[in-house]
Amino acid sequence: MDANRAWFCTDKGLAYYDGANWAVYRPSLTTGKPEMFVRDAQGHVSNVNVLTAPAHNYILGIDFQKSDIWVATAKGLSHGILQPR
């Protein structure tokens, strides 16, 4: 796991900050399909294609075990595997 990345539990999805870029990973607020938005240091926002998302937008907690990430949401527990950048 990258020691320079900070993860945040929000009511709009799982977010992280890597020192320059912000990203929010969640089910879409309108369609429910997985989405991830990245905002770079210049303020440009891009949509990154993803295949999965946490069970719900309301993230209650996160835990890491090596490359595994466990996400507690308002609708249940989600499990993912961090992908290399």
Backbone atoms as SQL, in Angstrom:
CREATE TABLE atoms (id INTEGER PRIMARY KEY, chain TEXT, resi INTEGER, resn TEXT, atom TEXT, x REAL, y REAL, z REAL);
INSERT INTO atoms VALUES
  (1, 'A', 1, 'MET', 'N', 0.847, -1.184, 0.000),
  (2, 'A', 1, 'MET', 'CA', 0.000, 0.000, 0.000),
  (3, 'A', 1, 'MET', 'C', 0.887, 1.240, 0.000),
  (4, 'A', 2, 'ASP', 'N', 0.436, 2.268, -0.661),
  (5, 'A', 2, 'ASP', 'CA', 1.165, 3.528, -0.793),
  (6, 'A', 2, 'ASP', 'C', 1.038, 4.324, 0.500),
  (7, 'A', 3, 'ALA', 'N', 2.166, 4.595, 1.161),
  (8, 'A', 3, 'ALA', 'CA', 2.159, 5.303, 2.437),
  (9, 'A', 3, 'ALA', 'C', 1.782, 6.767, 2.291),
  (10, 'A', 4, 'ASN', 'N', 1.803, 7.314, 1.077),
  (11, 'A', 4, 'ASN', 'CA', 1.490, 8.723, 0.863),
  (12, 'A', 4, 'ASN', 'C', 0.026, 8.963, 0.520),
  (13, 'A', 5, 'ARG', 'N', -0.785, 7.947, 0.571),
  (14, 'A', 5, 'ARG', 'CA', -2.196, 8.065, 0.219),
  (15, 'A', 5, 'ARG', 'C', -3.039, 8.095, 1.494),
  (16, 'A', 6, 'ALA', 'N', -3.983, 9.017, 1.556),
  (17, 'A', 6, 'ALA', 'CA', -4.920, 9.095, 2.688),
  (18, 'A', 6, 'ALA', 'C', -6.308, 8.702, 2.192),
  (19, 'A', 7, 'TRP', 'N', -6.967, 7.839, 2.922),
  (20, 'A', 7, 'TRP', 'CA', -8.307, 7.367, 2.576),
  (21, 'A', 7, 'TRP', 'C', -9.322, 8.016, 3.499),
  (22, 'A', 8, 'PHE', 'N', -10.528, 8.298, 2.964),
  (23, 'A', 8, 'PHE', 'CA', -11.573, 8.981, 3.727),
  (24, 'A', 8, 'PHE', 'C', -12.911, 8.280, 3.534),
  (25, 'A', 9, 'CYS', 'N', -13.641, 8.126, 4.629),
  (26, 'A', 9, 'CYS', 'CA', -15.011, 7.610, 4.590),
  (27, 'A', 9, 'CYS', 'C', -15.935, 8.821, 4.504),
  (28, 'A', 10, 'THR', 'N', -16.796, 8.861, 3.476),
  (29, 'A', 10, 'THR', 'CA', -17.706, 9.989, 3.325),
  (30, 'A', 10, 'THR', 'C', -19.118, 9.461, 3.082),
  (31, 'A', 11, 'ASP', 'N', -20.077, 10.370, 3.068),
  (32, 'A', 11, 'ASP', 'CA', -21.454, 9.971, 2.757),
  (33, 'A', 11, 'ASP', 'C', -21.727, 10.026, 1.256),
  (34, 'A', 12, 'LYS', 'N', -20.687, 10.264, 0.458),
  (35, 'A', 12, 'LYS', 'CA', -20.791, 10.296, -1.004),
  (36, 'A', 12, 'LYS', 'C', -19.847, 9.306, -1.668),
  (37, 'A', 13, 'GLY', 'N', -19.256, 8.390, -0.890),
  (38, 'A', 13, 'GLY', 'CA', -18.386, 7.364, -1.441),
  (39, 'A', 13, 'GLY', 'C', -17.053, 7.275, -0.715),
  (40, 'A', 14, 'LEU', 'N', -16.237, 6.336, -1.159),
  (41, 'A', 14, 'LEU', 'CA', -14.902, 6.135, -0.617),
  (42, 'A', 14, 'LEU', 'C', -13.949, 7.066, -1.358),
  (43, 'A', 15, 'ALA', 'N', -13.225, 7.893, -0.622),
  (44, 'A', 15, 'ALA', 'CA', -12.360, 8.891, -1.250),
  (45, 'A', 15, 'ALA', 'C', -10.915, 8.684, -0.823),
  (46, 'A', 16, 'TYR', 'N', -9.995, 9.105, -1.695),
  (47, 'A', 16, 'TYR', 'CA', -8.594, 9.120, -1.308),
  (48, 'A', 16, 'TYR', 'C', -7.887, 10.316, -1.925),
  (49, 'A', 17, 'TYR', 'N', -6.772, 10.652, -1.300),
  (50, 'A', 17, 'TYR', 'CA', -5.945, 11.776, -1.729),
  (51, 'A', 17, 'TYR', 'C', -4.504, 11.289, -1.751),
  (52, 'A', 18, 'ASP', 'N', -3.807, 11.531, -2.864),
  (53, 'A', 18, 'ASP', 'CA', -2.429, 11.053, -2.984),
  (54, 'A', 18, 'ASP', 'C', -1.390, 12.177, -2.922),
  (55, 'A', 19, 'GLY', 'N', -1.797, 13.324, -2.441),
  (56, 'A', 19, 'GLY', 'CA', -0.893, 14.465, -2.362),
  (57, 'A', 19, 'GLY', 'C', -1.101, 15.463, -3.485),
  (58, 'A', 20, 'ALA', 'N', -1.757, 15.027, -4.568),
  (59, 'A', 20, 'ALA', 'CA', -2.037, 15.916, -5.696),
  (60, 'A', 20, 'ALA', 'C', -3.443, 15.704, -6.248),
  (61, 'A', 21, 'ASN', 'N', -3.911, 14.477, -6.219),
  (62, 'A', 21, 'ASN', 'CA', -5.201, 14.127, -6.823),
  (63, 'A', 21, 'ASN', 'C', -6.188, 13.612, -5.774),
  (64, 'A', 22, 'TRP', 'N', -7.443, 13.972, -5.965),
  (65, 'A', 22, 'TRP', 'CA', -8.543, 13.438, -5.156),
  (66, 'A', 22, 'TRP', 'C', -9.311, 12.462, -6.021),
  (67, 'A', 23, 'ALA', 'N', -9.799, 11.392, -5.435),
  (68, 'A', 23, 'ALA', 'CA', -10.647, 10.454, -6.162),
  (69, 'A', 23, 'ALA', 'C', -11.806, 10.038, -5.261),
  (70, 'A', 24, 'VAL', 'N', -12.967, 9.823, -5.871),
  (71, 'A', 24, 'VAL', 'CA', -14.139, 9.309, -5.161),
  (72, 'A', 24, 'VAL', 'C', -14.629, 8.082, -5.921),
  (73, 'A', 25, 'TYR', 'N', -14.774, 6.996, -5.191),
  (74, 'A', 25, 'TYR', 'CA', -15.151, 5.693, -5.734),
  (75, 'A', 25, 'TYR', 'C', -16.480, 5.320, -5.108),
  (76, 'A', 26, 'ARG', 'N', -17.513, 5.056, -5.951),
  (77, 'A', 26, 'ARG', 'CA', -18.859, 4.832, -5.416),
  (78, 'A', 26, 'ARG', 'C', -19.796, 4.277, -6.484),
  (79, 'A', 27, 'PRO', 'N', -20.979, 3.826, -6.042),
  (80, 'A', 27, 'PRO', 'CA', -22.049, 3.600, -7.006),
  (81, 'A', 27, 'PRO', 'C', -22.578, 4.980, -7.434),
  (82, 'A', 28, 'SER', 'N', -22.916, 5.119, -8.695),
  (83, 'A', 28, 'SER', 'CA', -23.434, 6.397, -9.197),
  (84, 'A', 28, 'SER', 'C', -24.647, 6.838, -8.393),
  (85, 'A', 29, 'LEU', 'N', -24.731, 8.129, -8.115),
  (86, 'A', 29, 'LEU', 'CA', -25.872, 8.665, -7.373),
  (87, 'A', 29, 'LEU', 'C', -27.157, 8.607, -8.185),
  (88, 'A', 30, 'THR', 'N', -27.058, 8.499, -9.513),
  (89, 'A', 30, 'THR', 'CA', -28.261, 8.466, -10.360),
  (90, 'A', 30, 'THR', 'C', -28.572, 7.073, -10.907),
  (91, 'A', 31, 'THR', 'N', -27.546, 6.340, -11.343),
  (92, 'A', 31, 'THR', 'CA', -27.798, 5.038, -11.966),
  (93, 'A', 31, 'THR', 'C', -27.455, 3.844, -11.086),
  (94, 'A', 32, 'GLY', 'N', -26.624, 4.056, -10.053),
  (95, 'A', 32, 'GLY', 'CA', -26.187, 2.958, -9.203),
  (96, 'A', 32, 'GLY', 'C', -25.022, 2.170, -9.776),
  (97, 'A', 33, 'LYS', 'N', -24.588, 2.485, -11.015),
  (98, 'A', 33, 'LYS', 'CA', -23.464, 1.788, -11.635),
  (99, 'A', 33, 'LYS', 'C', -22.148, 2.282, -11.023),
  (100, 'A', 34, 'PRO', 'N', -21.120, 1.422, -10.981),
  (101, 'A', 34, 'PRO', 'CA', -19.833, 1.821, -10.409),
  (102, 'A', 34, 'PRO', 'C', -19.231, 3.021, -11.144),
  (103, 'A', 35, 'GLU', 'N', -18.652, 3.939, -10.371),
  (104, 'A', 35, 'GLU', 'CA', -17.969, 5.082, -10.972),
  (105, 'A', 35, 'GLU', 'C', -16.833, 5.542, -10.074),
  (106, 'A', 36, 'MET', 'N', -15.836, 6.173, -10.689),
  (107, 'A', 36, 'MET', 'CA', -14.762, 6.811, -9.940),
  (108, 'A', 36, 'MET', 'C', -14.415, 8.111, -10.658),
  (109, 'A', 37, 'PHE', 'N', -14.440, 9.184, -9.898),
  (110, 'A', 37, 'PHE', 'CA', -14.068, 10.489, -10.419),
  (111, 'A', 37, 'PHE', 'C', -12.743, 10.898, -9.793),
  (112, 'A', 38, 'VAL', 'N', -11.862, 11.453, -10.618),
  (113, 'A', 38, 'VAL', 'CA', -10.560, 11.919, -10.157),
  (114, 'A', 38, 'VAL', 'C', -10.452, 13.402, -10.465),
  (115, 'A', 39, 'ARG', 'N', -10.054, 14.173, -9.452),
  (116, 'A', 39, 'ARG', 'CA', -9.802, 15.615, -9.625),
  (117, 'A', 39, 'ARG', 'C', -8.319, 15.832, -9.445),
  (118, 'A', 40, 'ASP', 'N', -7.645, 16.324, -10.501),
  (119, 'A', 40, 'ASP', 'CA', -6.201, 16.515, -10.430),
  (120, 'A', 40, 'ASP', 'C', -5.851, 17.845, -9.772),
  (121, 'A', 41, 'ALA', 'N', -4.560, 18.090, -9.626),
  (122, 'A', 41, 'ALA', 'CA', -4.078, 19.292, -8.935),
  (123, 'A', 41, 'ALA', 'C', -4.502, 20.583, -9.626),
  (124, 'A', 42, 'GLN', 'N', -4.795, 20.524, -10.926),
  (125, 'A', 42, 'GLN', 'CA', -5.242, 21.710, -11.655),
  (126, 'A', 42, 'GLN', 'C', -6.763, 21.884, -11.602),
  (127, 'A', 43, 'GLY', 'N', -7.455, 20.956, -10.966),
  (128, 'A', 43, 'GLY', 'CA', -8.908, 21.054, -10.834),
  (129, 'A', 43, 'GLY', 'C', -9.690, 20.359, -11.931),
  (130, 'A', 44, 'HIS', 'N', -9.009, 19.678, -12.842),
  (131, 'A', 44, 'HIS', 'CA', -9.693, 18.947, -13.906),
  (132, 'A', 44, 'HIS', 'C', -10.288, 17.660, -13.346),
  (133, 'A', 45, 'VAL', 'N', -11.537, 17.399, -13.676),
  (134, 'A', 45, 'VAL', 'CA', -12.219, 16.198, -13.200),
  (135, 'A', 45, 'VAL', 'C', -12.385, 15.224, -14.359),
  (136, 'A', 46, 'SER', 'N', -12.019, 13.971, -14.115),
  (137, 'A', 46, 'SER', 'CA', -12.191, 12.936, -15.135),
  (138, 'A', 46, 'SER', 'C', -12.874, 11.728, -14.525),
  (139, 'A', 47, 'ASN', 'N', -13.589, 11.002, -15.356),
  (140, 'A', 47, 'ASN', 'CA', -14.273, 9.791, -14.945),
  (141, 'A', 47, 'ASN', 'C', -13.396, 8.607, -15.333),
  (142, 'A', 48, 'VAL', 'N', -13.076, 7.754, -14.369),
  (143, 'A', 48, 'VAL', 'CA', -12.263, 6.573, -14.607),
  (144, 'A', 48, 'VAL', 'C', -13.191, 5.366, -14.643),
  (145, 'A', 49, 'ASN', 'N', -13.091, 4.550, -15.693),
  (146, 'A', 49, 'ASN', 'CA', -13.927, 3.358, -15.792),
  (147, 'A', 49, 'ASN', 'C', -13.544, 2.348, -14.725),
  (148, 'A', 50, 'VAL', 'N', -14.531, 1.877, -13.990),
  (149, 'A', 50, 'VAL', 'CA', -14.342, 0.836, -12.981),
  (150, 'A', 50, 'VAL', 'C', -15.439, -0.204, -13.146),
  (151, 'A', 51, 'LEU', 'N', -15.161, -1.410, -12.700),
  (152, 'A', 51, 'LEU', 'CA', -16.116, -2.498, -12.849),
  (153, 'A', 51, 'LEU', 'C', -16.942, -2.753, -11.596),
  (154, 'A', 52, 'THR', 'N', -16.431, -2.324, -10.451),
  (155, 'A', 52, 'THR', 'CA', -17.123, -2.566, -9.187),
  (156, 'A', 52, 'THR', 'C', -17.144, -1.291, -8.358),
  (157, 'A', 53, 'ALA', 'N', -17.957, -1.307, -7.318),
  (158, 'A', 53, 'ALA', 'CA', -18.040, -0.179, -6.385),
  (159, 'A', 53, 'ALA', 'C', -18.440, -0.722, -5.020),
  (160, 'A', 54, 'PRO', 'N', -18.237, 0.069, -3.964),
  (161, 'A', 54, 'PRO', 'CA', -18.722, -0.357, -2.654),
  (162, 'A', 54, 'PRO', 'C', -20.241, -0.591, -2.684),
  (163, 'A', 55, 'ALA', 'N', -20.742, -1.314, -1.707),
  (164, 'A', 55, 'ALA', 'CA', -22.158, -1.666, -1.655),
  (165, 'A', 55, 'ALA', 'C', -23.082, -0.452, -1.551),
  (166, 'A', 56, 'HIS', 'N', -22.568, 0.666, -1.036),
  (167, 'A', 56, 'HIS', 'CA', -23.381, 1.867, -0.849),
  (168, 'A', 56, 'HIS', 'C', -22.463, 3.073, -0.806),
  (169, 'A', 57, 'ASN', 'N', -23.022, 4.260, -1.055),
  (170, 'A', 57, 'ASN', 'CA', -22.241, 5.504, -1.015),
  (171, 'A', 57, 'ASN', 'C', -21.835, 5.917, 0.393),
  (172, 'A', 58, 'TYR', 'N', -22.623, 5.559, 1.390),
  (173, 'A', 58, 'TYR', 'CA', -22.353, 5.971, 2.762),
  (174, 'A', 58, 'TYR', 'C', -21.321, 5.023, 3.355),
  (175, 'A', 59, 'ILE', 'N', -20.077, 5.480, 3.433),
  (176, 'A', 59, 'ILE', 'CA', -18.964, 4.660, 3.903),
  (177, 'A', 59, 'ILE', 'C', -18.754, 4.904, 5.395),
  (178, 'A', 60, 'LEU', 'N', -18.805, 3.832, 6.167),
  (179, 'A', 60, 'LEU', 'CA', -18.685, 3.924, 7.624),
  (180, 'A', 60, 'LEU', 'C', -17.267, 3.653, 8.117),
  (181, 'A', 61, 'GLY', 'N', -16.527, 2.818, 7.415),
  (182, 'A', 61, 'GLY', 'CA', -15.176, 2.494, 7.847),
  (183, 'A', 61, 'GLY', 'C', -14.435, 1.707, 6.783),
  (184, 'A', 62, 'ILE', 'N', -13.102, 1.732, 6.874),
  (185, 'A', 62, 'ILE', 'CA', -12.269, 0.968, 5.948),
  (186, 'A', 62, 'ILE', 'C', -11.135, 0.316, 6.725),
  (187, 'A', 63, 'ASP', 'N', -10.671, -0.808, 6.206),
  (188, 'A', 63, 'ASP', 'CA', -9.529, -1.495, 6.797),
  (189, 'A', 63, 'ASP', 'C', -8.745, -2.150, 5.670),
  (190, 'A', 64, 'PHE', 'N', -7.439, -2.240, 5.846),
  (191, 'A', 64, 'PHE', 'CA', -6.558, -2.818, 4.836),
  (192, 'A', 64, 'PHE', 'C', -5.837, -4.019, 5.415),
  (193, 'A', 65, 'GLN', 'N', -5.689, -5.069, 4.599),
  (194, 'A', 65, 'GLN', 'CA', -4.854, -6.224, 4.916),
  (195, 'A', 65, 'GLN', 'C', -4.034, -6.500, 3.662),
  (196, 'A', 66, 'LYS', 'N', -2.818, -5.987, 3.633),
  (197, 'A', 66, 'LYS', 'CA', -1.947, -6.018, 2.451),
  (198, 'A', 66, 'LYS', 'C', -2.675, -5.349, 1.289),
  (199, 'A', 67, 'SER', 'N', -2.957, -6.056, 0.197),
  (200, 'A', 67, 'SER', 'CA', -3.631, -5.422, -0.940),
  (201, 'A', 67, 'SER', 'C', -5.157, -5.539, -0.865),
  (202, 'A', 68, 'ASP', 'N', -5.673, -6.176, 0.179),
  (203, 'A', 68, 'ASP', 'CA', -7.124, -6.277, 0.370),
  (204, 'A', 68, 'ASP', 'C', -7.650, -5.048, 1.093),
  (205, 'A', 69, 'ILE', 'N', -8.788, -4.560, 0.647),
  (206, 'A', 69, 'ILE', 'CA', -9.464, -3.450, 1.318),
  (207, 'A', 69, 'ILE', 'C', -10.870, -3.916, 1.692),
  (208, 'A', 70, 'TRP', 'N', -11.256, -3.664, 2.921),
  (209, 'A', 70, 'TRP', 'CA', -12.580, -3.986, 3.435),
  (210, 'A', 70, 'TRP', 'C', -13.286, -2.665, 3.712),
  (211, 'A', 71, 'VAL', 'N', -14.489, -2.530, 3.197),
  (212, 'A', 71, 'VAL', 'CA', -15.227, -1.269, 3.289),
  (213, 'A', 71, 'VAL', 'C', -16.581, -1.528, 3.941),
  (214, 'A', 72, 'ALA', 'N', -16.811, -0.923, 5.091),
  (215, 'A', 72, 'ALA', 'CA', -18.105, -1.020, 5.765),
  (216, 'A', 72, 'ALA', 'C', -18.996, 0.104, 5.265),
  (217, 'A', 73, 'THR', 'N', -20.173, -0.254, 4.741),
  (218, 'A', 73, 'THR', 'CA', -21.101, 0.738, 4.206),
  (219, 'A', 73, 'THR', 'C', -22.439, 0.629, 4.922),
  (220, 'A', 74, 'ALA', 'N', -23.322, 1.569, 4.631),
  (221, 'A', 74, 'ALA', 'CA', -24.661, 1.556, 5.214),
  (222, 'A', 74, 'ALA', 'C', -25.484, 0.363, 4.731),
  (223, 'A', 75, 'LYS', 'N', -25.066, -0.291, 3.644),
  (224, 'A', 75, 'LYS', 'CA', -25.794, -1.435, 3.082),
  (225, 'A', 75, 'LYS', 'C', -24.999, -2.730, 3.135),
  (226, 'A', 76, 'GLY', 'N', -23.951, -2.777, 3.940),
  (227, 'A', 76, 'GLY', 'CA', -23.194, -4.012, 4.074),
  (228, 'A', 76, 'GLY', 'C', -21.706, -3.839, 3.862),
  (229, 'A', 77, 'LEU', 'N', -21.005, -4.956, 3.946),
  (230, 'A', 77, 'LEU', 'CA', -19.551, -4.982, 3.844),
  (231, 'A', 77, 'LEU', 'C', -19.130, -5.253, 2.404),
  (232, 'A', 78, 'SER', 'N', -18.146, -4.506, 1.918),
  (233, 'A', 78, 'SER', 'CA', -17.591, -4.716, 0.589),
  (234, 'A', 78, 'SER', 'C', -16.127, -5.098, 0.721),
  (235, 'A', 79, 'HIS', 'N', -15.660, -5.890, -0.233),
  (236, 'A', 79, 'HIS', 'CA', -14.258, -6.307, -0.251),
  (237, 'A', 79, 'HIS', 'C', -13.683, -5.989, -1.625),
  (238, 'A', 80, 'GLY', 'N', -12.474, -5.483, -1.645),
  (239, 'A', 80, 'GLY', 'CA', -11.803, -5.205, -2.906),
  (240, 'A', 80, 'GLY', 'C', -10.327, -5.509, -2.806),
  (241, 'A', 81, 'ILE', 'N', -9.678, -5.491, -3.948),
  (242, 'A', 81, 'ILE', 'CA', -8.234, -5.699, -4.008),
  (243, 'A', 81, 'ILE', 'C', -7.640, -4.477, -4.691),
  (244, 'A', 82, 'LEU', 'N', -6.723, -3.808, -4.004),
  (245, 'A', 82, 'LEU', 'CA', -6.090, -2.619, -4.563),
  (246, 'A', 82, 'LEU', 'C', -5.281, -2.993, -5.792),
  (247, 'A', 83, 'GLN', 'N', -5.430, -2.201, -6.846),
  (248, 'A', 83, 'GLN', 'CA', -4.717, -2.421, -8.089),
  (249, 'A', 83, 'GLN', 'C', -3.493, -1.515, -8.137),
  (250, 'A', 84, 'PRO', 'N', -2.388, -2.004, -8.664),
  (251, 'A', 84, 'PRO', 'CA', -1.206, -1.142, -8.786),
  (252, 'A', 84, 'PRO', 'C', -1.502, 0.021, -9.747),
  (253, 'A', 85, 'ARG', 'N', -0.855, 1.153, -9.470),
  (254, 'A', 85, 'ARG', 'CA', -1.050, 2.329, -10.321),
  (255, 'A', 85, 'ARG', 'C', -0.176, 2.271, -11.525);
